Amino acid sequence: MSLSCLRAFLPTTINYIKLYDDNTDIGHYWMGHGTPPDCSSTSPPSPSSCVVCLQQWVYAVCSDLPQPVKLVMEASSQPLEILKSDCPRLLGDSMVQSATESQLSSPDMRERWLIFIPIFIFLITLMVYCIWKKYRLAK
């Protein structure tokens, strides 16, 4: 299951929140009255759906949405500014999820490791060589 998440900043008063695709007129991905539930007590969404929850900010957590999708979130009939973000901790999660996968296995992190490992090996080799040369000159 591939999760994608958006974060919104809440206005001071909330009466009604809805999340929908601006590209289609077919229903809503999520609708609710009042403040959304806490993310830690919200289950992950089923495929092709979203849940909205609160964890300092309001999050929309969506699972396997069809492409292209232009999600819009409204609170009390006012559009909210939403940004892509890491996903909050949901009910049953053992760790925080990112938008698609854990950060340690993300392509960016793997690329960093591919750069750092050879540099680290080079520095260790250089250090051993310098110590060996210093020891050899001392004799």
N, CA, C and O atoms as a DFTB+ gen file, in Angstrom:
556 C
 N C O
     1  1       0.855      -1.165       0.000
     2  2       0.000       0.000       0.000
     3  2       0.906       1.233       0.000
     4  3       1.774       1.376       0.860
     5  1       0.695       2.107      -0.960
     6  2       1.471       3.330      -1.088
     7  2       0.664       4.502      -0.534
     8  3      -0.398       4.845      -1.053
     9  1       1.190       5.109       0.532
    10  2       0.498       6.239       1.147
    11  2       1.104       7.546       0.663
    12  3       2.321       7.669       0.525
    13  1       0.247       8.510       0.412
    14  2       0.700       9.870       0.133
    15  2      -0.016      10.784       1.117
    16  3      -1.176      10.558       1.463
    17  1       0.686      11.815       1.561
    18  2       0.130      12.658       2.614
    19  2       0.261      14.137       2.288
    20  3       1.214      14.584       1.648
    21  1      -0.727      14.866       2.750
    22  2      -0.761      16.319       2.619
    23  2      -1.001      16.904       4.002
    24  3      -1.629      16.276       4.855
    25  1      -0.499      18.103       4.212
    26  2      -0.658      18.770       5.498
    27  2      -1.305      20.123       5.247
    28  3      -0.966      20.811       4.284
    29  1      -2.235      20.503       6.112
    30  2      -2.924      21.792       5.981
    31  2      -2.856      22.547       7.294
    32  3      -2.788      21.951       8.369
    33  1      -2.874      23.842       7.193
    34  2      -2.927      24.690       8.371
    35  2      -4.381      25.031       8.634
    36  3      -5.099      25.476       7.738
    37  1      -4.811      24.819       9.873
    38  2      -6.219      24.995      10.232
    39  2      -6.579      26.438      10.534
    40  3      -5.802      27.165      11.153
    41  1      -7.765      26.852      10.094
    42  2      -8.276      28.131      10.585
    43  2      -8.694      27.962      12.048
    44  3      -8.752      26.839      12.549
    45  1      -8.980      29.051      12.723
    46  2      -9.296      28.969      14.152
    47  2     -10.609      28.264      14.431
    48  3     -10.740      27.607      15.464
    49  1     -11.587      28.380      13.540
    50  2     -12.861      27.686      13.755
    51  2     -13.111      26.712      12.617
    52  3     -12.937      27.037      11.443
    53  1     -13.521      25.519      12.992
    54  2     -13.806      24.487      11.998
    55  2     -15.216      23.986      12.232
    56  3     -15.546      23.543      13.332
    57  1     -16.041      24.052      11.217
    58  2     -17.376      23.476      11.312
    59  2     -17.502      22.246      10.427
    60  3     -18.247      21.316      10.737
    61  1     -16.769      22.252       9.327
    62  2     -16.953      21.202       8.342
    63  2     -15.701      21.113       7.478
    64  3     -15.215      22.137       6.997
    65  1     -15.168      19.912       7.272
    66  2     -14.001      19.717       6.406
    67  2     -14.375      18.735       5.314
    68  3     -15.028      17.723       5.569
    69  1     -13.954      19.043       4.087
    70  2     -14.116      18.075       3.007
    71  2     -12.851      18.037       2.171
    72  3     -12.160      19.044       2.017
    73  1     -12.558      16.863       1.635
    74  2     -11.394      16.619       0.796
    75  2     -11.901      16.015      -0.495
    76  3     -12.609      15.008      -0.478
    77  1     -11.545      16.618      -1.609
    78  2     -12.049      16.135      -2.897
    79  2     -11.026      16.362      -3.996
    80  3     -10.048      17.089      -3.822
    81  1     -11.278      15.714      -5.147
    82  2     -10.445      15.859      -6.337
    83  2     -11.035      16.973      -7.187
    84  3     -12.181      16.881      -7.626
    85  1     -10.267      18.015      -7.418
    86  2     -10.744      19.159      -8.189
    87  2     -10.890      18.826      -9.677
    88  3     -11.543      19.565     -10.413
    89  1     -10.286      17.717     -10.125
    90  2     -10.368      17.322     -11.535
    91  2     -11.655      16.585     -11.879
    92  3     -12.017      16.492     -13.052
    93  1     -12.350      16.061     -10.876
    94  2     -13.581      15.306     -11.136
    95  2     -14.701      15.816     -10.236
    96  3     -14.457      16.480      -9.228
    97  1     -15.912      15.496     -10.615
    98  2     -17.082      15.870      -9.817
    99  2     -17.679      14.665      -9.105
   100  3     -18.825      14.707      -8.658
   101  1     -16.905      13.594      -9.001
   102  2     -17.419      12.354      -8.433
   103  2     -17.107      12.299      -6.944
   104  3     -16.012      11.890      -6.558
   105  1     -18.026      12.693      -6.128
   106  2     -17.938      12.534      -4.676
   107  2     -16.752      13.203      -4.013
   108  3     -16.065      14.043      -4.595
   109  1     -16.538      12.793      -2.762
   110  2     -15.474      13.343      -1.935
   111  2     -14.648      12.184      -1.404
   112  3     -15.164      11.083      -1.211
   113  1     -13.374      12.432      -1.170
   114  2     -12.525      11.420      -0.552
   115  2     -12.741      11.369       0.954
   116  3     -12.551      10.326       1.579
   117  1     -13.140      12.499       1.535
   118  2     -13.397      12.532       2.974
   119  2     -14.255      13.742       3.296
   120  3     -14.070      14.812       2.716
   121  1     -15.206      13.574       4.232
   122  2     -16.033      14.676       4.727
   123  2     -16.243      14.468       6.218
   124  3     -16.382      13.333       6.674
   125  1     -16.266      15.548       6.975
   126  2     -16.514      15.422       8.401
   127  2     -16.874      16.747       9.030
   128  3     -16.561      17.811       8.496
   129  1     -17.535      16.672      10.168
   130  2     -17.936      17.862      10.924
   131  2     -17.003      18.039      12.106
   132  3     -16.592      17.059      12.727
   133  1     -16.665      19.279      12.420
   134  2     -15.843      19.576      13.585
   135  2     -14.383      19.213      13.389
   136  3     -13.924      18.980      12.271
   137  1     -13.673      19.172      14.489
   138  2     -12.245      18.870      14.461
   139  2     -12.023      17.410      14.073
   140  3     -12.709      16.529      14.591
   141  1     -11.077      17.137      13.170
   142  2     -10.805      15.746      12.775
   143  2     -10.260      14.930      13.947
   144  3      -9.752      15.500      14.912
   145  1     -10.361      13.601      13.873
   146  2      -9.843      12.750      14.947
   147  2      -8.316      12.810      15.014
   148  3      -7.656      13.185      14.045
   149  1      -7.774      12.440      16.155
   150  2      -6.327      12.381      16.338
   151  2      -5.742      11.304      15.423
   152  3      -6.326      10.230      15.276
   153  1      -4.591      11.590      14.809
   154  2      -3.985      10.640      13.866
   155  2      -3.624       9.312      14.526
   156  3      -3.737       8.261      13.896
   157  1      -3.190       9.347      15.788
   158  2      -2.795       8.107      16.459
   159  2      -3.977       7.176      16.708
   160  3      -3.774       6.001      17.016
   161  1      -5.207       7.675      16.581
   162  2      -6.388       6.822      16.747
   163  2      -7.109       6.594      15.421
   164  3      -8.237       6.101      15.406
   165  1      -6.460       6.952      14.302
   166  2      -7.054       6.805      12.974
   167  2      -6.383       5.659      12.233
   168  3      -5.156       5.599      12.161
   169  1      -7.182       4.748      11.684
   170  2      -6.644       3.633      10.905
   171  2      -6.210       4.109       9.526
   172  3      -6.768       5.075       9.005
   173  1      -5.214       3.439       8.921
   174  2      -4.803       3.800       7.561
   175  2      -5.977       3.644       6.590
   176  3      -6.855       2.810       6.812
   177  1      -5.997       4.430       5.528
   178  2      -7.112       4.354       4.578
   179  2      -7.047       3.095       3.722
   180  3      -5.977       2.527       3.506
   181  1      -8.206       2.675       3.242
   182  2      -8.242       1.564       2.296
   183  2      -7.803       2.091       0.928
   184  3      -7.775       3.305       0.727
   185  1      -7.458       1.206      -0.020
   186  2      -7.013       1.663      -1.339
   187  2      -8.025       2.602      -2.003
   188  3      -9.236       2.431      -1.865
   189  1      -7.507       3.584      -2.718
   190  2      -8.294       4.599      -3.441
   191  2      -9.177       5.431      -2.517
   192  3     -10.269       5.848      -2.903
   193  1      -8.702       5.669      -1.297
   194  2      -9.459       6.521      -0.378
   195  2      -8.494       7.312       0.497
   196  3      -7.280       7.117       0.448
   197  1      -9.060       8.205       1.294
   198  2      -8.262       9.068       2.175
   199  2      -8.894       9.130       3.558
   200  3     -10.089       8.884       3.722
   201  1      -8.078       9.461       4.541
   202  2      -8.567       9.806       5.871
   203  2      -7.968      11.159       6.232
   204  3      -6.879      11.504       5.773
   205  1      -8.671      11.912       7.043
   206  2      -8.184      13.198       7.522
   207  2      -8.053      13.090       9.029
   208  3      -8.964      12.612       9.706
   209  1      -6.917      13.534       9.554
   210  2      -6.688      13.443      10.990
   211  2      -5.872      14.638      11.461
   212  3      -5.351      15.417      10.662
   213  1      -5.776      14.760      12.776
   214  2      -5.113      15.909      13.383
   215  2      -3.926      15.453      14.213
   216  3      -4.059      14.588      15.079
   217  1      -2.770      16.033      13.948
   218  2      -1.567      15.808      14.754
   219  2      -0.727      17.076      14.617
   220  3       0.194      17.129      13.802
   221  1      -1.036      18.064      15.390
   222  2      -0.476      19.413      15.329
   223  2      -1.002      20.149      14.095
   224  3      -1.398      21.309      14.208
   225  1      -1.019      19.525      12.948
   226  2      -1.634      20.053      11.732
   227  2      -2.711      19.077      11.298
   228  3      -2.815      17.973      11.833
   229  1      -3.504      19.486      10.336
   230  2      -4.488      18.575       9.749
   231  2      -3.802      17.850       8.602
   232  3      -3.212      18.481       7.725
   233  1      -3.882      16.523       8.611
   234  2      -3.274      15.704       7.574
   235  2      -4.351      15.011       6.757
   236  3      -5.376      14.587       7.290
   237  1      -4.109      14.900       5.465
   238  2      -4.894      14.035       4.594
   239  2      -3.964      12.892       4.212
   240  3      -2.933      13.110       3.575
   241  1      -4.328      11.675       4.600
   242  2      -3.527      10.492       4.296
   243  2      -4.311       9.682       3.278
   244  3      -5.418       9.222       3.559
   245  1      -3.735       9.507       2.095
   246  2      -4.436       8.836       1.003
   247  2      -3.669       7.591       0.576
   248  3      -2.443       7.533       0.669
   249  1      -4.414       6.606       0.110
   250  2      -3.819       5.340      -0.305
   251  2      -4.155       5.045      -1.758
   252  3      -5.323       4.986      -2.141
   253  1      -3.112       4.861      -2.561
   254  2      -3.245       4.415      -3.955
   255  2      -4.312       5.180      -4.732
   256  3      -5.213       4.571      -5.308
   257  1      -4.219       6.494      -4.754
   258  2      -5.194       7.292      -5.501
   259  2      -4.911       7.208      -6.992
   260  3      -3.753       7.117      -7.401
   261  1      -5.974       7.239      -7.816
   262  2      -5.759       7.222      -9.265
   263  2      -5.070       8.519      -9.696
   264  3      -5.249       9.563      -9.070
   265  1      -4.294       8.442     -10.752
   266  2      -3.591       9.633     -11.258
   267  2      -4.300      10.162     -12.482
   268  3      -4.899       9.340     -13.177
   269  1      -4.303      11.402     -12.822
   270  2      -3.838      12.507     -11.998
   271  2      -4.924      12.947     -11.028
   272  3      -6.110      12.914     -11.353
   273  1      -4.518      13.349      -9.860
   274  2      -5.434      13.805      -8.815
   275  2      -4.995      15.192      -8.369
   276  3      -3.805      15.439      -8.172
   277  1      -5.942      16.084      -8.212
   278  2      -5.658      17.419      -7.669
   279  2      -6.521      17.571      -6.423
   280  3      -7.667      18.016      -6.493
   281  1      -5.946      17.192      -5.279
   282  2      -6.702      17.215      -4.029
   283  2      -6.892      18.644      -3.532
   284  3      -5.973      19.462      -3.566
   285  1      -8.103      18.918      -3.071
   286  2      -8.452      20.208      -2.486
   287  2      -9.078      19.928      -1.128
   288  3      -9.934      19.052      -1.006
   289  1      -8.653      20.671      -0.103
   290  2      -9.239      20.543       1.225
   291  2      -9.915      21.865       1.564
   292  3      -9.347      22.943       1.390
   293  1     -11.139      21.747       2.050
   294  2     -11.888      22.933       2.471
   295  2     -12.289      22.774       3.927
   296  3     -12.626      21.679       4.377
   297  1     -12.248      23.879       4.653
   298  2     -12.743      23.928       6.026
   299  2     -13.739      25.065       6.095
   300  3     -13.411      26.212       5.791
   301  1     -14.954      24.742       6.495
   302  2     -16.027      25.738       6.582
   303  2     -16.173      26.501       5.271
   304  3     -16.300      27.725       5.267
   305  1     -16.153      25.769       4.158
   306  2     -16.310      26.298       2.795
   307  2     -15.181      27.221       2.345
   308  3     -15.324      27.922       1.344
   309  1     -14.071      27.232       3.062
   310  2     -12.900      28.018       2.670
   311  2     -11.776      27.056       2.275
   312  3     -11.444      26.162       3.054
   313  1     -11.181      27.214       1.083
   314  2     -10.074      26.329       0.706
   315  2      -8.868      26.534       1.631
   316  3      -8.542      27.658       2.012
   317  1      -8.225      25.434       1.975
   318  2      -7.029      25.479       2.817
   319  2      -5.801      25.262       1.948
   320  3      -5.845      24.522       0.965
   321  1      -4.712      25.910       2.317
   322  2      -3.449      25.664       1.630
   323  2      -2.922      24.316       2.114
   324  3      -2.777      24.099       3.317
   325  1      -2.636      23.415       1.181
   326  2      -2.133      22.093       1.548
   327  2      -0.774      21.875       0.891
   328  3      -0.517      22.334      -0.222
   329  1       0.086      21.162       1.614
   330  2       1.441      20.876       1.153
   331  2       1.711      19.389       1.278
   332  3       1.215      18.748       2.205
   333  1       2.501      18.819       0.350
   334  2       2.929      17.427       0.506
   335  2       3.815      17.339       1.734
   336  3       4.596      18.247       2.018
   337  1       3.686      16.238       2.457
   338  2       4.478      16.094       3.679
   339  2       4.680      14.625       4.005
   340  3       4.116      13.743       3.357
   341  1       5.495      14.382       5.022
   342  2       5.610      13.034       5.561
   343  2       4.294      12.681       6.228
   344  3       3.562      13.555       6.692
   345  1       4.008      11.404       6.269
   346  2       2.754      10.963       6.873
   347  2       2.877      10.933       8.395
   348  3       3.948      10.647       8.930
   349  1       1.788      11.226       9.086
   350  2       1.806      11.148      10.550
   351  2       1.722       9.693      11.002
   352  3       1.438       8.799      10.205
   353  1       1.969       9.471      12.267
   354  2       1.824       8.132      12.843
   355  2       0.329       7.818      12.939
   356  3      -0.438       8.572      13.538
   357  1      -0.066       6.707      12.347
   358  2      -1.467       6.287      12.375
   359  2      -1.639       5.104      13.309
   360  3      -0.656       4.511      13.753
   361  1      -2.875       4.762      13.609
   362  2      -3.192       3.630      14.474
   363  2      -2.556       2.363      13.909
   364  3      -2.753       2.040      12.737
   365  1      -1.804       1.652      14.724
   366  2      -1.182       0.405      14.294
   367  2       0.189       0.586      13.675
   368  3       0.859      -0.408      13.393
   369  1       0.634       1.808      13.454
   370  2       1.974       2.035      12.910
   371  2       3.001       1.825      14.006
   372  3       2.812       2.258      15.142
   373  1       4.097       1.151      13.652
   374  2       5.180       1.004      14.616
   375  2       6.208       2.104      14.452
   376  3       7.034       2.323      15.339
   377  1       6.164       2.807      13.309
   378  2       7.061       3.941      13.110
   379  2       6.394       4.944      12.191
   380  3       5.405       4.625      11.531
   381  1       6.921       6.137      12.146
   382  2       6.369       7.189      11.301
   383  2       6.622       6.840       9.845
   384  3       7.723       6.432       9.477
   385  1       5.594       7.003       9.017
   386  2       5.712       6.696       7.606
   387  2       6.011       7.963       6.840
   388  3       5.587       9.050       7.232
   389  1       6.735       7.826       5.753
   390  2       6.906       8.978       4.876
   391  2       5.857       8.891       3.789
   392  3       4.970       8.038       3.825
   393  1       5.969       9.779       2.831
   394  2       4.945       9.842       1.799
   395  2       4.821       8.542       1.029
   396  3       3.710       8.170       0.652
   397  1       5.903       7.842       0.780
   398  2       5.799       6.595       0.032
   399  2       6.448       5.422       0.744
   400  3       5.972       4.295       0.613
   401  1       7.510       5.646       1.488
   402  2       8.204       4.560       2.152
   403  2       9.053       5.139       3.264
   404  3       9.086       6.357       3.442
   405  1       9.741       4.294       4.015
   406  2      10.554       4.817       5.102
   407  2      11.722       5.628       4.559
   408  3      12.205       5.379       3.454
   409  1      12.167       6.597       5.345
   410  2      13.229       7.485       4.878
   411  2      14.546       6.756       4.691
   412  3      15.338       7.148       3.834
   413  1      14.810       5.710       5.460
   414  2      16.073       5.003       5.324
   415  2      16.181       4.259       4.011
   416  3      17.291       4.012       3.539
   417  1      15.065       3.896       3.408
   418  2      15.126       3.180       2.141
   419  2      14.749       4.065       0.960
   420  3      14.554       3.566      -0.148
   421  1      14.646       5.354       1.182
   422  2      14.312       6.255       0.085
   423  2      15.489       6.348      -0.875
   424  3      16.630       6.147      -0.459
   425  1      15.246       6.648      -2.147
   426  2      16.335       6.757      -3.120
   427  2      17.391       7.782      -2.712
   428  3      18.582       7.553      -2.927
   429  1      16.981       8.899      -2.133
   430  2      17.952       9.911      -1.716
   431  2      18.912       9.359      -0.671
   432  3      20.117       9.601      -0.739
   433  1      18.377       8.619       0.296
   434  2      19.226       8.087       1.356
   435  2      20.161       7.016       0.811
   436  3      21.323       6.952       1.215
   437  1      19.675       6.173      -0.102
   438  2      20.543       5.151      -0.699
   439  2      21.670       5.803      -1.481
   440  3      22.806       5.333      -1.430
   441  1      21.376       6.880      -2.206
   442  2      22.414       7.579      -2.961
   443  2      23.450       8.177      -2.024
   444  3      24.642       8.164      -2.331
   445  1      23.021       8.692      -0.906
   446  2      23.970       9.249       0.064
   447  2      24.902       8.171       0.590
   448  3      26.106       8.394       0.716
   449  1      24.347       6.994       0.901
   450  2      25.187       5.907       1.396
   451  2      26.180       5.470       0.337
   452  3      27.315       5.128       0.669
   453  1      25.788       5.470      -0.921
   454  2      26.706       5.083      -1.992
   455  2      27.856       6.075      -2.126
   456  3      28.922       5.717      -2.627
   457  1      27.662       7.287      -1.697
   458  2      28.731       8.286      -1.718
   459  2      29.573       8.195      -0.446
   460  3      30.801       8.247      -0.513
   461  1      28.924       8.061       0.709
   462  2      29.643       8.088       1.979
   463  2      30.517       6.859       2.213
   464  3      31.603       6.990       2.778
   465  1      30.091       5.700       1.808
   466  2      30.860       4.477       2.066
   467  2      32.228       4.524       1.382
   468  3      33.227       4.284       2.061
   469  1      32.339       4.818       0.080
   470  2      33.681       4.900      -0.527
   471  2      34.553       5.999       0.101
   472  3      35.759       5.810       0.264
   473  1      33.959       7.131       0.448
   474  2      34.736       8.199       1.092
   475  2      35.253       7.722       2.447
   476  3      36.406       7.973       2.797
   477  1      34.410       7.042       3.201
   478  2      34.807       6.518       4.504
   479  2      35.942       5.501       4.348
   480  3      36.914       5.547       5.102
   481  1      35.834       4.595       3.392
   482  2      36.884       3.596       3.149
   483  2      38.182       4.291       2.741
   484  3      39.257       3.910       3.204
   485  1      38.093       5.302       1.883
   486  2      39.277       6.046       1.458
   487  2      39.957       6.719       2.648
   488  3      41.181       6.671       2.769
   489  1      39.176       7.345       3.525
   490  2      39.756       8.025       4.684
   491  2      40.433       7.044       5.641
   492  3      41.501       7.342       6.175
   493  1      39.833       5.900       5.859
   494  2      40.437       4.871       6.721
   495  2      41.742       4.388       6.100
   496  3      42.749       4.253       6.796
   497  1      41.731       4.125       4.791
   498  2      42.935       3.671       4.092
   499  2      44.036       4.722       4.182
   500  3      45.192       4.385       4.437
   501  1      43.693       5.975       3.978
   502  2      44.662       7.065       4.063
   503  2      45.243       7.171       5.471
   504  3      46.443       7.391       5.634
   505  1      44.407       7.017       6.471
   506  2      44.860       7.074       7.854
   507  2      45.830       5.926       8.160
   508  3      46.874       6.141       8.776
   509  1      45.486       4.717       7.732
   510  2      46.361       3.561       7.954
   511  2      47.691       3.766       7.242
   512  3      48.742       3.457       7.802
   513  1      47.661       4.285       6.014
   514  2      48.887       4.531       5.254
   515  2      49.774       5.552       5.970
   516  3      50.984       5.352       6.075
   517  1      49.184       6.640       6.460
   518  2      49.961       7.673       7.158
   519  2      50.592       7.127       8.434
   520  3      51.749       7.429       8.728
   521  1      49.859       6.338       9.184
   522  2      50.393       5.739      10.410
   523  2      51.510       4.767      10.071
   524  3      52.542       4.751      10.741
   525  1      51.317       3.963       9.045
   526  2      52.337       2.993       8.620
   527  2      53.605       3.718       8.177
   528  3      54.709       3.311       8.540
   529  1      53.454       4.807       7.382
   530  2      54.601       5.555       6.882
   531  2      55.347       6.222       8.047
   532  3      56.578       6.229       8.074
   533  1      54.608       6.777       9.000
   534  2      55.229       7.421      10.156
   535  2      55.986       6.387      10.986
   536  3      57.094       6.657      11.451
   537  1      55.403       5.222      11.171
   538  2      56.039       4.148      11.931
   539  2      57.304       3.678      11.218
   540  3      58.319       3.424      11.866
   541  1      57.253       3.560       9.889
   542  2      58.383       3.102       9.082
   543  2      59.529       4.122       9.120
   544  3      60.694       3.732       9.198
   545  1      59.213       5.424       9.067
   546  2      60.245       6.456       9.113
   547  2      60.881       6.554      10.497
   548  3      62.034       6.965      10.627
   549  1      60.140       6.181      11.513
   550  2      60.658       6.249      12.877
   551  2      61.724       5.193      13.128
   552  3      62.531       5.353      14.043
   553  1      61.754       4.121      12.347
   554  2      62.732       3.046      12.555
   555  2      64.037       3.384      11.967
   556  3      64.975       2.591      12.049
